[in-house]
């Protein structure tokens, strides 16, 4: 009988060991990998980021170097040969700039504006949301009334007013996007933090007379990271699309620092003249970028939602 029990224990030991070694990270990767579309989108995002970071090395030419750009190369069809003898794989625009190079540099600026504004807005919104949830009272009411006022106006309207006042530029566009985005983070974080605020570990930290900043950022913040990741992903895609809209309307980035939106705006006038590639390829690049980020965000929302856990 003891031998049988020993064999049963030996059979159960590997399974028990397998359960023990399953870490939260491995579970997260396993759950995320169940969606092949999300995995493909994640790798597309990685490729886009890689292209944007190493744009000067990957770009065939510098499309904004006036010594190499000439109007003699204007509106060359995709696959055509420019004056220097190289092939313009995606054609050239009305100014003679290589479209592939312009898209690579445009991706770089669009991601810089989108991610840069998102990170700063996240810091401001998370700090405001955590403070409102933990302190409560008049502080909570004041912060949330500001959030309500902010969210009562369309994001595009606020950004248009700010850029019309501040003018064009990367820094000014980032400021406008920060003002537009921070309220989303604040409301999301406050809702999650209010739930955690009532739990025993926070009450224990208060009883230990820990400082409020330490409780907020050491104990409360780590437990609201999941919704921040989801909102951050979605807001990054929203910031990129909003910046493209502003640039298309002529209030975003200047011509010397063009993004995908300004490339689309520049090519819009050539749509009816048959030079479709000037607006089509930047539009495809913008579409793929936003859709890929949104698909990753959708999957993160499902994986990090405790109600959907198996």
N, C-alpha and C positions, 0 to 999 in steps of 0.2 A: 504493500500500500504506500509506503514511504517512497519507494522508487517511482510509482506512478505520479505521486505529488511532485516529486523532483522534476520529472519530465514535463509536467504541466507548467511548473514555474519556469523551466527553461524555454518553453514555447511562448510564455507570456512576456518574458523579459525583453525580447527585441521590440515587441509592439509597444511595451511601456516606455522603453528607451526612446523609440521614435516619437512618442507623444511628448516626452520631456524635452527633446532637443528642438521642438518646433518653437521658434522665436516669433515675436510679433512682426519682425521684418520679413521673415520667410513666409508667414501667413499673408502679409500684405502683398508680397510679390506674387504668391500663388493665386490670390484672389484677383489681382490686377491682370495677371496673364491669362485668365479665363476668357477675356475678351480679346480676340485676335485683332479686331479693328482698333481697339485702344492701344495695343502694343505697336501696331504699325504706325499709328498716329504719333506715338511717343518717339519712335525712331525718326519719323519725318521731322518732328520738332527738333530733335538732336542734330539732324543734318542741317536744318535751317539755321540753328544757332551756330554751328560750326562754320557754315558759309559766311554768316554775318561777322563772326569774330576774325576770320582770316580772309576777309574781303580783299585787302591789298595784294595778298599772295595768290588768290584764286581768280581774281578778275583779269581777263585778257588785256584790258587797257584801263587807264584811269579816265573815266568819262568826263571828268571835270578839270582835266589838265588842258588849258587853253592852247598849249603848244602842240598838242596832238589832235585836237578836235578841229575839224574843218567842215564847212558847209558843202564841200565837194562830195562828201560821203552821205549827204542827207537822203533819207527815205530809201535806203537800199533794202531790197527784199531779203527775207531770211535765207541764209546760205550764200548770199552774194559776197563778192570780194571788194574790200574797201581799198582806198588809194595806197595804203602801206603794203598791200599784198596779202594781208591776213583775211580770214573768213569771218564774216559777221553772222554767227549761227542763228541769232534771233533778229537779224536785221539792224537797221539804225533808225534813229528818230529824226525829227525835222531839223535838228541842229547838227546832225552828223555823228552823234554819240552812239557807241555800240550798246544795243539794248540789253544784252546779257550782262555787261559790266554795270550798266545803270541799275538793273534789277538787283544785282548783288550788293551794290552800295546802298540802294534804296532799302533793302532788307535790313542792312546794318543800322541805318538811322531809325527806321520804324521800330525795330526791336529795342534800340537804345532808349527811345522816347517811351515806348510802352512799358518796358521793364523798369526803367528808372523812375518814372512817375508812379508805377505800381508799388515799388518798394517803399518810397517815401510816404505815399498815401497809406500803405499798410502800417507803417510805424506810427503815424499820427492817429489813424483810426483805431488801431489796437490799444494804444495808450489811453485814448479817450473812452473806448468801450469798457476796458478793464476798470478804469477809475470810476466811471459811472456806476458800474455794477457793484463794486466793492464799497465805495463811500456812500452811495445812495443819497437820499434827501434832496436838498436843493441843488447839489452838484449834479446828480443824476438828471433832475428835471431840466436844468439849464443845458446840459450837453445834448439830451434827447430832443429838446425843442429846437436847438440848432440843427440837429440831424433832420428833424421833420421839415423844417423850412428848406433845408438843402434839397431834400428828396421831393419836395413839392414842385420843383421846377425841372423841366427837361434838361438832361445833361448837355445836350448839344447847344441849348440856348445859353446856359451859363458859360460854356466854353467860348461861344461866339462873342458874348459881351466882353469877357475878359481879354480875348485876343484883339478885339477891336479897340480896347483901351490900352493894352500893353504893347501891341504891335507884333510883328513876326519874329521868329527865332526859336531855336531848340529849347533854350532855357524858359522862354515865355510859354511855349506850348506845354512843357513839363509842368509848369506852375498851374496852368489852366486845368490840366488833367488831374493834378493832385487835388485841387479844390473840388473837382467833380466827383472823385472816387472815394475820398476818405470816409464819407458818411456811410457808405455801404459796409465798410469794414467795422465801423463803430457800432452800427446796429446789430450786425451778425455776432460780433464778439460779446456785446453786452447781453444778448439773449442767452448765449452759451454760458457766460460767466455767472449770470444770475442763478442758474441751476447749480453750478459748482459752489457758489457762495454759501448755500444753505447746508452744505455737507459737513460732516464732522471733522474732517482733516483741516478745514479752514477755521472752524471754531477752536480746534486745538491750537493752531498756530496763533490765533488771537489771544488765547489764554496764556500762552507762553510769552506774551508781551513782545512778539516780533514786530519789527517796524512794518508800516503799511507797504512801502515799496518792495520790501523783501517778500511779504506775503503775496503781493500782486504778481510780481515777475518771477518768483521762485516756485511758488506753490499753485497759484491760480492759472497763470499763463500756460504752463505745459499741458494743462488739461483742456485747453480750448484751441489747441494747435490744429486739430483735424478740420474744423470748419474754416479756419483761416487759410489753410492750403487750398481748399476747394474754391473759396471766394477769390483768393489771389490768382488762381489759374484763370477763372472766368473773367476777372477784371482786367487781366493782362490782354486777353483777346479783345475785350471791349475797348481798352485804351488804344490798341493798335487800329481798330476799325474807326474809332472816333477821331484819331489823329489823321487817318486817311481822308475822312469826310471833311475835316477842317482844311486840310491841304488842297483837296479838290475844289473847295469853295474859295480858295485863295487867301485864307486867313491862318494857315498853319505854318509850314516851314518855307523859308525863302528858296529861290531857285539855286542858290549856291550850296544849299544843304537839302537836296530833294529826297523825299521819301517815296514809298510806293504810291501814296495818294497823289502827290504832285506829278509823278510820272504818268498816272492815269489822266490827270487834268491836262497835261501837256499833249497827250495823244488823242484827247477827245475831239479836237478840231480836225483830226485827220481821218475820223471814222468814215465820213461820207466821201472821202477822196480815194478810197480803196486801200489805204495804208493801215489795214486792220491790226497789224502786229504791234504798232506803237502803243495801243491801249489794251490789246488783248493779253499780251504776255505779263505786263505788270498786274493786270486784274487777276490773272490765274495765280500768280505768286501770292498776292494778297489773300485770295480765297483759300488757297491751300494752307497758308499760315494760320488764318483765323479758325478754319474748320478743324485743323489738327489740334490746336490748343484747346478748342471747345470739346472735342471728343475725349481728350485726356482728362479734362476737367469733369466731364460727365461720369467717366469711369471712376475717378477719384471720389466723387460724391457718393457713388454706389458702394465702393469698397469701404470708405470711412464712415458710412452711416451705420450705427450700431443696430438699428431696427432691421437692417437687411442682412445682418450677419447670420451665417448658417448655424 
